Amino acid sequence: MHAVLPIWLVPLSLTVLFWAAAIVWPSVDDGVSYQLRLVVLALVRFSAATAATLLVWLAYFIWLFVAGDV
């Protein structure tokens, strides 16, 4: 007997993965007192995680619509 997982676990798992990577991804500290570079890199990581999350959920809802489940 096979265990069938709900399809919504795929985008949810990818969302958790993207945000975990954005949060724990190491940032380089050059010892510079003015940390603008670190702020910019953090904004880029969070923007990328947001964009990836939106794209994954958009693909999921498009798939639901095409499959006729909505």
SULCORNOR-V481414 format. One record per residue. N is the residue number from 1. NEAR is the number of other C-alpha atoms within 12 Angstrom. Layout:
N/NEAR + N/NEAR
This chain:
1/3 + 2/4 + 3/5 + 4/8 + 5/8 + 6/10 + 7/15 + 8/18 + 9/16 + 10/18 + 11/23 + 12/19 + 13/17 + 14/23 + 15/26 + 16/20 + 17/21 + 18/26 + 19/24 + 20/18 + 21/20 + 22/25 + 23/21 + 24/14 + 25/18 + 26/13 + 27/20 + 28/14 + 29/14 + 30/11 + 31/11 + 32/10 + 33/9 + 34/11 + 35/15 + 36/14 + 37/17 + 38/20 + 39/15 + 40/15 + 41/20 + 42/23 + 43/17 + 44/18 + 45/24 + 46/22 + 47/18 + 48/20 + 49/25 + 50/24 + 51/18 + 52/24 + 53/26 + 54/20 + 55/18 + 56/25 + 57/23 + 58/16 + 59/19 + 60/24 + 61/20 + 62/15 + 63/17 + 64/15 + 65/12 + 66/11 + 67/11 + 68/9 + 69/11 + 70/10
